[in-house]
């Protein structure tokens, strides 16, 4: 099956886009895990934290008998999410490498230009130029010619902006728990 | 120097085999990197909106990537060297090259050269920041 010729930005952009989409898919899987394991629906349809509840005896000091211990029945309620590691995969760095064969070069569409220059050369192709190519194996098989274009793109995860990181720290300090008031 | 004829296409498209200006080749490569980064950011923004709408994903930072370095190795063959057409730049030379695979494969191997470009994004402040000046 013949490969469809694409512009060079499409050749470069497709694997980069796959990184974004792949990261989104793994985050979606993490969210589904948290939703299914960590929460459950009540009969009223409300979403509540799924909890593990069990009883055990906890030794407590006996106030009437200094040095003595009273085995006190205790009930423990633990959110299920805190007992498991939430599976999460994050791409921190990636290197995208591919080969391509340039099929032709053409004048770039006007709306695709990030700058404009007036050129009046005679002959050749007036600029700006857009390269059209097809994907080709980086390592060609025996007897096959090597691709005329090799591209290697190093991608790293963008760090959180400093201002946003500080805001997140401030907001995390504001996490509190308040008793639920009964409505009459 | 290869003897393949340089076609004089003035329309928006050109058949395989037409030579291009070497400086235009460099700008085409950097333009492709810019457009790829632009598309990467657009997809990231779309995903960020989906994260915001999801009750659980909104607590997870959306993915965002930066392009560290792009290394491009390109084969080319010199087609022609000629003076610039404009009177002001007539002392400069134009280098026209072939980069399309069908043309390069017709040429003898010793006529095909290799170019390696390392493109590293540079972060600059937005133009509006310079105009705004200091705020009170």
Interface residues (C-beta under 8 A of the other chain):
Chain A: X7 X8 X9 X11 X12 X13 X16 X17 X19 X20 X21 X23 X24 X27 X28 X30 X31 X34 X35 X90 X91 X94 X101 X102 X103 X104 X105 X106 X107 X108 X109 X112 X113 X114 X120 X121 X122 X123 X124 X125 X126 X127 X128 X129 X130 X131 X133 X145 X147 X148 X149 X150 X151 X152 X153 X154 X155 X156 X157 X158 X160
Chain B: X6 X7 X8 X9 X10 X11 X12 X13 X14 X15 X16 X18 X19 X20 X21 X23 X24 X25 X27 X28 X29 X31 X32 X33 X34 X35 X36 X37 X39 X40 X43 X44 X47 X50 X51 X54 X56 X57 X60 X61 X62 X63 X64 X65 X66 X67 X68 X69 X70 X71 X72 X73 X74 X75 X84 X85 X86 X94 X96 X99 X100 X101 X102 X104 X105
